[in-house]
Amino acid sequence: MRATTALSLIAMALVGCSPQPAIDLAAERDALMNADRAWAEAYAASESPADVFVGQVTDDATLLPPDAPLAAGKEAIHAAMSGLEATPGFSVTWSPVAAEVGSGGDLGFTRGTYHIELDGPENRLAIDGKYLTIWKKQQDGTWKVIADMFNADGPPTPLM
């Protein structure tokens, strides 16, 4: 019995120490940039952008919008995005400029810029800013957003 237990422990230790396949971090960074770009394109093309936005987040994701409370979970994020989209003349585009992936290959972030336009009291306004989005790789190999935060570079500027 002791020999069997010892052999079992040795086998488990060897299996646990077996080398993990190498993670191609450059490929994962590319995949993350592509996921963010595809998300932005789908959002811009959608007639239901809040649905598209929420479709890319995990169930327990958080949205940290400027000058507003944190939105936790898909329902709260959908409500926050729907509120933004209800602003008269609202439109937003964003573009990732960089991505990074952790050494484990399952967590990463993108950062980029955004441009919002909306109707102001006297004329159309623009807001430019930056964002940071944290992503988690899912069991199926896709990337989903677990946290998204954005803020403006300054006050809204009138469009001429």
TIDRENFI-273190 format. One record per residue: residue number from 1; residue in one letter; z, x, y of N, C-alpha, C, O in turn. Coordinates in Angstrom, 2 decimals. Layout:
N
> i | aa | npz | npx | npy | capz | capx | capy | cpz | cpx | cpy | opz | opx | opy
> NUM | A | Z | X | Y | Z | X | Y | Z | X | Y | Z | X | Y
...
//
This chain:
160
> i | aa | npz | npx | npy | capz | capx | capy | cpz | cpx | cpy | opz | opx | opy
> 1 | M | 0.00 | 0.82 | -1.19 | 0.00 | 0.00 | 0.00 | 0.00 | 0.86 | 1.25 | -0.70 | 0.55 | 2.22
> 2 | R | 0.77 | 1.92 | 1.25 | 0.83 | 2.81 | 2.41 | -0.50 | 3.48 | 2.65 | -0.92 | 3.61 | 3.80
> 3 | A | -1.17 | 3.89 | 1.61 | -2.47 | 4.55 | 1.76 | -3.49 | 3.58 | 2.35 | -4.30 | 3.96 | 3.19
> 4 | T | -3.44 | 2.33 | 1.90 | -4.37 | 1.33 | 2.41 | -4.10 | 1.07 | 3.89 | -5.03 | 0.96 | 4.68
> 5 | T | -2.83 | 0.98 | 4.27 | -2.47 | 0.76 | 5.67 | -2.90 | 1.95 | 6.51 | -3.44 | 1.77 | 7.61
> 6 | A | -2.67 | 3.15 | 6.03 | -3.06 | 4.35 | 6.77 | -4.57 | 4.41 | 6.94 | -5.07 | 4.73 | 8.02
> 7 | L | -5.31 | 4.10 | 5.86 | -6.77 | 4.10 | 5.96 | -7.25 | 3.03 | 6.93 | -8.21 | 3.26 | 7.68
> 8 | S | -6.62 | 1.88 | 6.93 | -7.00 | 0.82 | 7.86 | -6.76 | 1.24 | 9.31 | -7.60 | 1.00 | 10.18
> 9 | L | -5.63 | 1.88 | 9.55 | -5.33 | 2.35 | 10.90 | -6.33 | 3.42 | 11.35 | -6.76 | 3.41 | 12.50
> 10 | I | -6.68 | 4.33 | 10.45 | -7.66 | 5.37 | 10.77 | -9.01 | 4.73 | 11.07 | -9.68 | 5.12 | 12.03
> 11 | A | -9.42 | 3.77 | 10.27 | -10.71 | 3.10 | 10.48 | -10.73 | 2.37 | 11.81 | -11.72 | 2.43 | 12.54
> 12 | M | -9.64 | 1.69 | 12.13 | -9.57 | 0.98 | 13.42 | -9.62 | 1.96 | 14.57 | -10.27 | 1.70 | 15.58
> 13 | A | -8.95 | 3.08 | 14.44 | -8.95 | 4.08 | 15.50 | -10.35 | 4.65 | 15.69 | -10.79 | 4.87 | 16.82
> 14 | L | -11.06 | 4.89 | 14.59 | -12.41 | 5.44 | 14.69 | -13.36 | 4.43 | 15.32 | -14.20 | 4.80 | 16.14
> 15 | V | -13.24 | 3.18 | 14.96 | -14.09 | 2.15 | 15.54 | -13.79 | 2.02 | 17.03 | -14.71 | 1.90 | 17.84
> 16 | G | -12.53 | 2.04 | 17.39 | -12.13 | 1.92 | 18.79 | -12.56 | 3.11 | 19.61 | -12.74 | 2.99 | 20.82
> 17 | C | -12.75 | 4.26 | 18.99 | -13.14 | 5.46 | 19.71 | -14.64 | 5.71 | 19.67 | -15.12 | 6.69 | 20.24
> 18 | S | -15.36 | 4.84 | 19.01 | -16.80 | 5.08 | 18.92 | -17.40 | 5.03 | 20.32 | -16.98 | 4.22 | 21.15
> 19 | P | -18.36 | 5.88 | 20.57 | -18.92 | 5.94 | 21.92 | -19.62 | 4.63 | 22.29 | -20.32 | 4.02 | 21.47
> 20 | Q | -19.42 | 4.22 | 23.52 | -20.07 | 3.03 | 24.04 | -21.48 | 3.41 | 24.48 | -21.72 | 4.55 | 24.88
> 21 | P | -22.41 | 2.48 | 24.41 | -23.76 | 2.80 | 24.87 | -23.73 | 3.17 | 26.36 | -22.96 | 2.59 | 27.13
> 22 | A | -24.56 | 4.10 | 26.73 | -24.62 | 4.52 | 28.14 | -25.12 | 3.36 | 29.00 | -26.02 | 2.62 | 28.61
> 23 | I | -24.52 | 3.23 | 30.15 | -24.92 | 2.18 | 31.10 | -25.86 | 2.80 | 32.11 | -25.53 | 3.81 | 32.73
> 24 | D | -27.01 | 2.21 | 32.26 | -28.00 | 2.68 | 33.25 | -27.63 | 2.06 | 34.59 | -28.07 | 0.96 | 34.92
> 25 | L | -26.82 | 2.78 | 35.36 | -26.32 | 2.24 | 36.63 | -27.45 | 2.00 | 37.63 | -27.37 | 1.05 | 38.42
> 26 | A | -28.47 | 2.83 | 37.62 | -29.60 | 2.62 | 38.53 | -30.30 | 1.31 | 38.20 | -30.66 | 0.56 | 39.11
> 27 | A | -30.48 | 1.02 | 36.92 | -31.11 | -0.24 | 36.52 | -30.23 | -1.43 | 36.89 | -30.73 | -2.47 | 37.30
> 28 | E | -28.93 | -1.28 | 36.74 | -28.01 | -2.36 | 37.10 | -28.01 | -2.60 | 38.61 | -27.96 | -3.75 | 39.05
> 29 | R | -28.07 | -1.52 | 39.41 | -28.17 | -1.69 | 40.86 | -29.45 | -2.43 | 41.23 | -29.44 | -3.33 | 42.08
> 30 | D | -30.55 | -2.06 | 40.58 | -31.82 | -2.76 | 40.83 | -31.72 | -4.23 | 40.45 | -32.19 | -5.10 | 41.18
> 31 | A | -31.09 | -4.50 | 39.31 | -30.92 | -5.89 | 38.86 | -30.08 | -6.68 | 39.86 | -30.36 | -7.84 | 40.13
> 32 | L | -29.07 | -6.04 | 40.39 | -28.20 | -6.70 | 41.37 | -28.95 | -6.98 | 42.67 | -28.83 | -8.07 | 43.24
> 33 | M | -29.72 | -6.01 | 43.15 | -30.54 | -6.24 | 44.35 | -31.53 | -7.37 | 44.11 | -31.73 | -8.23 | 44.97
> 34 | N | -32.16 | -7.37 | 42.94 | -33.12 | -8.43 | 42.61 | -32.44 | -9.80 | 42.54 | -33.02 | -10.80 | 42.97
> 35 | A | -31.22 | -9.84 | 41.99 | -30.49 | -11.11 | 41.91 | -30.19 | -11.63 | 43.31 | -30.34 | -12.82 | 43.57
> 36 | D | -29.77 | -10.75 | 44.22 | -29.46 | -11.18 | 45.58 | -30.73 | -11.63 | 46.30 | -30.72 | -12.66 | 46.98
> 37 | R | -31.81 | -10.88 | 46.15 | -33.08 | -11.28 | 46.78 | -33.57 | -12.63 | 46.26 | -33.99 | -13.49 | 47.03
> 38 | A | -33.50 | -12.81 | 44.95 | -33.96 | -14.07 | 44.34 | -33.09 | -15.24 | 44.83 | -33.61 | -16.33 | 45.07
> 39 | W | -31.80 | -15.01 | 44.97 | -30.88 | -16.04 | 45.47 | -31.27 | -16.43 | 46.90 | -31.34 | -17.62 | 47.22
> 40 | A | -31.52 | -15.44 | 47.74 | -31.91 | -15.70 | 49.13 | -33.23 | -16.47 | 49.19 | -33.37 | -17.41 | 49.97
> 41 | E | -34.19 | -16.08 | 48.38 | -35.49 | -16.75 | 48.37 | -35.37 | -18.20 | 47.88 | -35.96 | -19.11 | 48.45
> 42 | A | -34.60 | -18.39 | 46.81 | -34.41 | -19.75 | 46.28 | -33.69 | -20.63 | 47.29 | -34.03 | -21.80 | 47.45
> 43 | Y | -32.71 | -20.08 | 47.96 | -31.97 | -20.83 | 48.98 | -32.90 | -21.26 | 50.11 | -32.90 | -22.42 | 50.52
> 44 | A | -33.71 | -20.31 | 50.60 | -34.61 | -20.59 | 51.72 | -35.66 | -21.63 | 51.36 | -36.09 | -22.40 | 52.22
> 45 | A | -36.08 | -21.66 | 50.11 | -37.15 | -22.57 | 49.69 | -36.64 | -23.94 | 49.24 | -37.44 | -24.84 | 49.01
> 46 | S | -35.34 | -24.09 | 49.12 | -34.79 | -25.31 | 48.52 | -34.63 | -26.44 | 49.51 | -34.38 | -26.24 | 50.70
> 47 | E | -34.77 | -27.65 | 48.98 | -34.45 | -28.84 | 49.76 | -32.98 | -29.20 | 49.58 | -32.46 | -30.09 | 50.27
> 48 | S | -32.30 | -28.52 | 48.67 | -30.86 | -28.69 | 48.45 | -30.19 | -27.32 | 48.44 | -29.69 | -26.88 | 47.41
> 49 | P | -30.19 | -26.63 | 49.60 | -29.71 | -25.24 | 49.61 | -28.26 | -25.06 | 49.17 | -27.93 | -24.05 | 48.55
> 50 | A | -27.38 | -26.01 | 49.48 | -25.99 | -25.86 | 49.03 | -25.92 | -25.84 | 47.51 | -25.11 | -25.10 | 46.94
> 51 | D | -26.75 | -26.63 | 46.85 | -26.79 | -26.63 | 45.38 | -27.26 | -25.28 | 44.86 | -26.72 | -24.75 | 43.88
> 52 | V | -28.28 | -24.71 | 45.52 | -28.79 | -23.39 | 45.11 | -27.70 | -22.34 | 45.33 | -27.49 | -21.48 | 44.48
> 53 | F | -27.03 | -22.42 | 46.46 | -25.98 | -21.46 | 46.76 | -24.91 | -21.49 | 45.67 | -24.53 | -20.45 | 45.12
> 54 | V | -24.43 | -22.68 | 45.37 | -23.36 | -22.84 | 44.38 | -23.85 | -22.52 | 42.97 | -23.05 | -22.12 | 42.12
> 55 | G | -25.13 | -22.68 | 42.72 | -25.67 | -22.36 | 41.41 | -25.58 | -20.89 | 41.05 | -25.72 | -20.52 | 39.88
> 56 | Q | -25.35 | -20.04 | 42.05 | -25.29 | -18.60 | 41.80 | -23.85 | -18.07 | 41.75 | -23.65 | -16.87 | 41.56
> 57 | V | -22.86 | -18.95 | 41.90 | -21.47 | -18.49 | 41.92 | -20.75 | -18.88 | 40.62 | -21.15 | -19.82 | 39.94
> 58 | T | -19.71 | -18.13 | 40.30 | -18.88 | -18.47 | 39.14 | -17.99 | -19.66 | 39.48 | -17.83 | -20.02 | 40.65
> 59 | D | -17.43 | -20.27 | 38.47 | -16.57 | -21.44 | 38.68 | -15.38 | -21.14 | 39.58 | -14.92 | -22.01 | 40.32
> 60 | D | -14.88 | -19.91 | 39.52 | -13.69 | -19.54 | 40.28 | -14.01 | -18.66 | 41.50 | -13.14 | -17.94 | 41.99
> 61 | A | -15.23 | -18.71 | 41.96 | -15.65 | -17.87 | 43.09 | -14.93 | -18.28 | 44.37 | -14.37 | -19.37 | 44.48
> 62 | T | -14.97 | -17.37 | 45.35 | -14.41 | -17.65 | 46.67 | -15.45 | -17.33 | 47.74 | -16.23 | -16.39 | 47.61
> 63 | L | -15.44 | -18.13 | 48.79 | -16.28 | -17.93 | 49.96 | -15.35 | -17.70 | 51.12 | -14.42 | -18.47 | 51.34
> 64 | L | -15.59 | -16.63 | 51.87 | -14.74 | -16.28 | 53.01 | -15.59 | -16.33 | 54.28 | -16.02 | -15.28 | 54.77
> 65 | P | -15.84 | -17.53 | 54.82 | -16.67 | -17.65 | 56.01 | -15.88 | -17.28 | 57.26 | -14.65 | -17.36 | 57.26
> 66 | P | -16.57 | -16.88 | 58.32 | -15.87 | -16.56 | 59.57 | -15.31 | -17.81 | 60.24 | -15.91 | -18.88 | 60.19
> 67 | D | -14.18 | -17.65 | 60.84 | -13.56 | -18.74 | 61.63 | -13.39 | -20.03 | 60.83 | -13.47 | -21.12 | 61.39
> 68 | A | -13.14 | -19.89 | 59.55 | -12.95 | -21.06 | 58.68 | -12.05 | -20.67 | 57.52 | -11.93 | -19.49 | 57.21
> 69 | P | -11.42 | -21.64 | 56.89 | -10.57 | -21.33 | 55.74 | -11.38 | -20.82 | 54.55 | -12.57 | -21.10 | 54.42
> 70 | L | -10.72 | -20.10 | 53.70 | -11.30 | -19.66 | 52.44 | -11.66 | -20.88 | 51.60 | -10.91 | -21.86 | 51.56
> 71 | A | -12.82 | -20.84 | 50.94 | -13.23 | -21.91 | 50.04 | -13.17 | -21.35 | 48.62 | -13.89 | -20.40 | 48.29
> 72 | A | -12.33 | -21.93 | 47.78 | -12.14 | -21.44 | 46.41 | -12.68 | -22.45 | 45.42 | -12.29 | -23.62 | 45.43
> 73 | G | -13.58 | -21.99 | 44.56 | -14.17 | -22.85 | 43.54 | -15.47 | -23.47 | 44.01 | -15.74 | -23.58 | 45.21
> 74 | K | -16.28 | -23.88 | 43.04 | -17.61 | -24.40 | 43.34 | -17.59 | -25.61 | 44.27 | -18.41 | -25.70 | 45.18
> 75 | E | -16.67 | -26.53 | 44.04 | -16.62 | -27.75 | 44.85 | -16.33 | -27.41 | 46.32 | -16.99 | -27.94 | 47.22
> 76 | A | -15.36 | -26.55 | 46.55 | -15.00 | -26.18 | 47.92 | -16.12 | -25.36 | 48.58 | -16.39 | -25.53 | 49.77
> 77 | I | -16.77 | -24.50 | 47.81 | -17.88 | -23.72 | 48.35 | -19.05 | -24.64 | 48.70 | -19.69 | -24.47 | 49.74
> 78 | H | -19.32 | -25.60 | 47.85 | -20.39 | -26.56 | 48.14 | -20.08 | -27.32 | 49.43 | -20.97 | -27.51 | 50.26
> 79 | A | -18.84 | -27.75 | 49.59 | -18.45 | -28.48 | 50.80 | -18.61 | -27.59 | 52.04 | -19.09 | -28.05 | 53.07
> 80 | A | -18.20 | -26.33 | 51.94 | -18.31 | -25.42 | 53.08 | -19.77 | -25.18 | 53.44 | -20.14 | -25.21 | 54.61
> 81 | M | -20.60 | -24.94 | 52.44 | -22.03 | -24.71 | 52.70 | -22.69 | -25.97 | 53.23 | -23.53 | -25.89 | 54.13
> 82 | S | -22.35 | -27.12 | 52.69 | -22.91 | -28.38 | 53.18 | -22.53 | -28.61 | 54.64 | -23.33 | -29.11 | 55.43
> 83 | G | -21.30 | -28.24 | 55.00 | -20.86 | -28.35 | 56.39 | -21.68 | -27.47 | 57.32 | -22.09 | -27.90 | 58.39
> 84 | L | -21.93 | -26.23 | 56.89 | -22.77 | -25.33 | 57.70 | -24.17 | -25.91 | 57.84 | -24.73 | -25.93 | 58.94
> 85 | E | -24.73 | -26.36 | 56.74 | -26.10 | -26.87 | 56.74 | -26.25 | -28.15 | 57.55 | -27.35 | -28.49 | 57.98
> 86 | A | -25.14 | -28.87 | 57.76 | -25.19 | -30.10 | 58.54 | -25.22 | -29.82 | 60.05 | -25.46 | -30.73 | 60.84
> 87 | T | -24.99 | -28.58 | 60.44 | -25.06 | -28.20 | 61.84 | -26.49 | -28.43 | 62.33 | -27.43 | -27.97 | 61.69
> 88 | P | -26.67 | -29.12 | 63.44 | -28.04 | -29.39 | 63.92 | -28.87 | -28.12 | 64.04 | -28.46 | -27.14 | 64.68
> 89 | G | -30.05 | -28.15 | 63.42 | -30.99 | -27.04 | 63.50 | -30.63 | -25.82 | 62.68 | -31.25 | -24.77 | 62.83
> 90 | F | -29.63 | -25.92 | 61.82 | -29.14 | -24.77 | 61.07 | -30.19 | -24.23 | 60.10 | -30.82 | -24.99 | 59.36
> 91 | S | -30.34 | -22.93 | 60.11 | -31.10 | -22.22 | 59.07 | -30.51 | -20.83 | 58.95 | -30.01 | -20.26 | 59.92
> 92 | V | -30.56 | -20.29 | 57.74 | -30.05 | -18.94 | 57.51 | -30.98 | -18.22 | 56.55 | -31.50 | -18.80 | 55.60
> 93 | T | -31.16 | -16.96 | 56.83 | -31.85 | -16.06 | 55.90 | -30.96 | -14.83 | 55.75 | -30.25 | -14.44 | 56.67
> 94 | W | -31.01 | -14.23 | 54.57 | -30.26 | -12.99 | 54.38 | -31.08 | -12.02 | 53.55 | -31.96 | -12.41 | 52.78
> 95 | S | -30.75 | -10.74 | 53.72 | -31.47 | -9.68 | 53.01 | -30.48 | -8.61 | 52.58 | -29.78 | -8.04 | 53.41
> 96 | P | -30.43 | -8.34 | 51.29 | -29.57 | -7.23 | 50.85 | -30.17 | -5.90 | 51.28 | -31.39 | -5.72 | 51.26
> 97 | V | -29.31 | -4.97 | 51.66 | -29.78 | -3.64 | 52.02 | -29.27 | -2.57 | 51.07 | -29.80 | -1.47 | 51.03
> 98 | A | -28.23 | -2.88 | 50.30 | -27.70 | -1.92 | 49.35 | -26.93 | -2.64 | 48.26 | -26.41 | -3.74 | 48.46
> 99 | A | -26.87 | -2.01 | 47.11 | -26.09 | -2.53 | 45.99 | -25.38 | -1.36 | 45.33 | -25.87 | -0.23 | 45.33
> 100 | E | -24.25 | -1.65 | 44.78 | -23.51 | -0.64 | 44.02 | -22.91 | -1.32 | 42.81 | -22.52 | -2.49 | 42.87
> 101 | V | -22.84 | -0.59 | 41.71 | -22.29 | -1.12 | 40.47 | -21.22 | -0.15 | 39.98 | -21.42 | 1.06 | 40.01
> 102 | G | -20.09 | -0.70 | 39.53 | -19.02 | 0.12 | 39.00 | -19.42 | 0.81 | 37.70 | -20.40 | 0.42 | 37.06
> 103 | S | -18.68 | 1.81 | 37.33 | -19.02 | 2.62 | 36.16 | -19.03 | 1.82 | 34.87 | -19.69 | 2.22 | 33.91
> 104 | G | -18.32 | 0.70 | 34.82 | -18.33 | -0.15 | 33.64 | -19.58 | -1.01 | 33.53 | -19.85 | -1.58 | 32.48
> 105 | G | -20.34 | -1.11 | 34.63 | -21.58 | -1.86 | 34.63 | -21.42 | -3.37 | 34.69 | -22.40 | -4.10 | 34.55
> 106 | D | -20.18 | -3.86 | 34.90 | -19.98 | -5.30 | 34.89 | -19.51 | -5.88 | 36.23 | -19.43 | -7.10 | 36.38
> 107 | L | -19.22 | -5.03 | 37.20 | -18.85 | -5.46 | 38.54 | -19.69 | -4.70 | 39.55 | -19.97 | -3.51 | 39.37
> 108 | G | -20.07 | -5.37 | 40.60 | -20.85 | -4.70 | 41.62 | -20.78 | -5.47 | 42.92 | -20.19 | -6.55 | 42.99
> 109 | F | -21.40 | -4.90 | 43.95 | -21.47 | -5.61 | 45.21 | -22.81 | -5.35 | 45.86 | -23.47 | -4.34 | 45.62
> 110 | T | -23.19 | -6.31 | 46.70 | -24.34 | -6.12 | 47.58 | -23.83 | -6.28 | 49.00 | -22.88 | -7.02 | 49.27
> 111 | R | -24.48 | -5.56 | 49.89 | -24.20 | -5.77 | 51.31 | -25.53 | -5.91 | 52.00 | -26.54 | -5.34 | 51.57
> 112 | G | -25.52 | -6.66 | 53.07 | -26.78 | -6.88 | 53.76 | -26.58 | -7.52 | 55.10 | -25.48 | -7.54 | 55.66
> 113 | T | -27.67 | -8.05 | 55.62 | -27.67 | -8.68 | 56.93 | -28.12 | -10.13 | 56.81 | -28.81 | -10.50 | 55.86
> 114 | Y | -27.72 | -10.92 | 57.78 | -28.17 | -12.31 | 57.81 | -28.59 | -12.68 | 59.23 | -28.22 | -12.02 | 60.20
> 115 | H | -29.37 | -13.74 | 59.31 | -29.82 | -14.28 | 60.59 | -29.69 | -15.80 | 60.50 | -30.27 | -16.45 | 59.63
> 116 | I | -28.91 | -16.35 | 61.41 | -28.72 | -17.80 | 61.49 | -29.35 | -18.29 | 62.80 | -29.25 | -17.64 | 63.84
> 117 | E | -29.99 | -19.43 | 62.72 | -30.45 | -20.13 | 63.91 | -29.90 | -21.54 | 63.87 | -29.79 | -22.16 | 62.81
> 118 | L | -29.55 | -22.05 | 65.05 | -29.03 | -23.40 | 65.16 | -29.24 | -23.90 | 66.57 | -29.49 | -23.13 | 67.50
> 119 | D | -29.13 | -25.20 | 66.72 | -29.29 | -25.81 | 68.04 | -27.99 | -25.68 | 68.82 | -26.92 | -26.04 | 68.33
> 120 | G | -28.10 | -25.16 | 70.04 | -26.96 | -25.08 | 70.94 | -26.99 | -26.24 | 71.91 | -27.89 | -27.08 | 71.85
> 121 | P | -26.03 | -26.29 | 72.81 | -25.98 | -27.40 | 73.76 | -27.18 | -27.43 | 74.72 | -27.60 | -28.50 | 75.16
> 122 | E | -27.73 | -26.24 | 75.03 | -28.84 | -26.19 | 75.98 | -30.12 | -25.64 | 75.37 | -31.22 | -26.00 | 75.81
> 123 | N | -30.01 | -24.80 | 74.37 | -31.19 | -24.22 | 73.73 | -30.82 | -23.73 | 72.33 | -29.67 | -23.81 | 71.91
> 124 | R | -31.80 | -23.24 | 71.64 | -31.61 | -22.73 | 70.29 | -30.86 | -21.41 | 70.36 | -31.07 | -20.60 | 71.27
> 125 | L | -29.96 | -21.19 | 69.38 | -29.14 | -19.98 | 69.34 | -29.41 | -19.20 | 68.07 | -29.82 | -19.76 | 67.05
> 126 | A | -29.17 | -17.89 | 68.14 | -29.28 | -17.02 | 66.97 | -27.96 | -16.28 | 66.79 | -27.30 | -15.89 | 67.75
> 127 | I | -27.60 | -16.11 | 65.53 | -26.41 | -15.33 | 65.18 | -26.85 | -14.32 | 64.12 | -27.35 | -14.69 | 63.06
> 128 | D | -26.65 | -13.06 | 64.42 | -26.95 | -12.01 | 63.44 | -25.63 | -11.44 | 62.95 | -24.67 | -11.32 | 63.70
> 129 | G | -25.61 | -11.08 | 61.68 | -24.38 | -10.54 | 61.11 | -24.62 | -9.79 | 59.84 | -25.75 | -9.46 | 59.47
> 130 | K | -23.52 | -9.52 | 59.17 | -23.56 | -8.77 | 57.90 | -22.71 | -9.49 | 56.87 | -21.87 | -10.32 | 57.20
> 131 | Y | -22.96 | -9.15 | 55.60 | -22.22 | -9.78 | 54.52 | -21.90 | -8.77 | 53.43 | -22.53 | -7.71 | 53.33
> 132 | L | -20.93 | -9.12 | 52.64 | -20.55 | -8.36 | 51.45 | -20.34 | -9.38 | 50.34 | -19.53 | -10.30 | 50.48
> 133 | T | -21.06 | -9.21 | 49.25 | -20.97 | -10.13 | 48.12 | -20.57 | -9.35 | 46.89 | -21.17 | -8.33 | 46.57
> 134 | I | -19.55 | -9.83 | 46.19 | -19.09 | -9.20 | 44.96 | -19.63 | -10.00 | 43.78 | -19.53 | -11.23 | 43.75
> 135 | W | -20.20 | -9.29 | 42.82 | -20.87 | -9.90 | 41.68 | -20.20 | -9.46 | 40.38 | -19.64 | -8.37 | 40.29
> 136 | K | -20.27 | -10.33 | 39.38 | -19.77 | -10.01 | 38.04 | -20.88 | -10.31 | 37.04 | -21.51 | -11.37 | 37.09
> 137 | K | -21.09 | -9.36 | 36.15 | -22.11 | -9.55 | 35.12 | -21.57 | -10.51 | 34.07 | -20.44 | -10.37 | 33.59
> 138 | Q | -22.39 | -11.49 | 33.73 | -22.00 | -12.53 | 32.79 | -22.34 | -12.10 | 31.35 | -23.07 | -11.13 | 31.13
> 139 | Q | -21.81 | -12.83 | 30.40 | -22.05 | -12.54 | 28.98 | -23.54 | -12.53 | 28.63 | -23.97 | -11.79 | 27.76
> 140 | D | -24.32 | -13.37 | 29.34 | -25.75 | -13.44 | 29.05 | -26.56 | -12.37 | 29.77 | -27.79 | -12.35 | 29.68
> 141 | G | -25.88 | -11.46 | 30.50 | -26.55 | -10.36 | 31.19 | -26.94 | -10.66 | 32.63 | -27.40 | -9.77 | 33.34
> 142 | T | -26.76 | -11.91 | 33.07 | -27.08 | -12.24 | 34.46 | -25.90 | -11.88 | 35.36 | -24.77 | -11.68 | 34.89
> 143 | W | -26.18 | -11.78 | 36.64 | -25.15 | -11.51 | 37.63 | -24.82 | -12.79 | 38.38 | -25.72 | -13.54 | 38.77
> 144 | K | -23.52 | -13.05 | 38.57 | -23.06 | -14.22 | 39.34 | -22.08 | -13.74 | 40.41 | -21.39 | -12.73 | 40.25
> 145 | V | -22.03 | -14.48 | 41.49 | -21.17 | -14.15 | 42.63 | -19.74 | -14.59 | 42.34 | -19.50 | -15.72 | 41.91
> 146 | I | -18.79 | -13.68 | 42.60 | -17.38 | -14.04 | 42.48 | -16.70 | -14.10 | 43.85 | -15.65 | -14.72 | 44.00
> 147 | A | -17.30 | -13.46 | 44.86 | -16.77 | -13.55 | 46.22 | -17.88 | -13.23 | 47.21 | -18.71 | -12.35 | 46.98
> 148 | D | -17.90 | -13.98 | 48.30 | -18.90 | -13.78 | 49.34 | -18.22 | -13.87 | 50.69 | -17.49 | -14.83 | 50.97
> 149 | M | -18.45 | -12.86 | 51.53 | -17.83 | -12.82 | 52.84 | -18.87 | -12.41 | 53.86 | -19.69 | -11.51 | 53.61
> 150 | F | -18.85 | -13.06 | 55.02 | -19.81 | -12.71 | 56.06 | -19.17 | -12.88 | 57.43 | -18.24 | -13.67 | 57.60
> 151 | N | -19.67 | -12.11 | 58.40 | -19.21 | -12.27 | 59.78 | -20.29 | -11.81 | 60.75 | -21.16 | -11.00 | 60.41
> 152 | A | -20.21 | -12.34 | 61.94 | -21.23 | -12.10 | 62.97 | -21.03 | -10.74 | 63.62 | -19.93 | -10.20 | 63.70
> 153 | D | -22.16 | -10.20 | 64.10 | -22.11 | -8.95 | 64.86 | -21.63 | -9.17 | 66.29 | -21.20 | -8.24 | 66.96
> 154 | G | -21.70 | -10.41 | 66.73 | -21.29 | -10.75 | 68.10 | -21.48 | -12.23 | 68.31 | -21.75 | -12.97 | 67.37
> 155 | P | -21.33 | -12.68 | 69.54 | -21.49 | -14.11 | 69.81 | -22.94 | -14.54 | 69.66 | -23.85 | -13.71 | 69.68
> 156 | P | -23.15 | -15.85 | 69.52 | -24.53 | -16.35 | 69.44 | -25.32 | -15.97 | 70.70 | -24.77 | -15.91 | 71.81
> 157 | T | -26.60 | -15.70 | 70.50 | -27.47 | -15.38 | 71.63 | -28.55 | -16.44 | 71.75 | -29.07 | -16.93 | 70.75
> 158 | P | -28.90 | -16.80 | 72.98 | -29.96 | -17.80 | 73.17 | -31.32 | -17.25 | 72.73 | -31.63 | -16.08 | 72.94
> 159 | L | -32.11 | -18.11 | 72.10 | -33.48 | -17.74 | 71.75 | -34.39 | -18.16 | 72.89 | -34.22 | -19.25 | 73.44
> 160 | M | -35.31 | -17.37 | 73.23 | -36.22 | -17.69 | 74.33 | -37.43 | -18.44 | 73.82 | -38.31 | -18.80 | 74.60
//
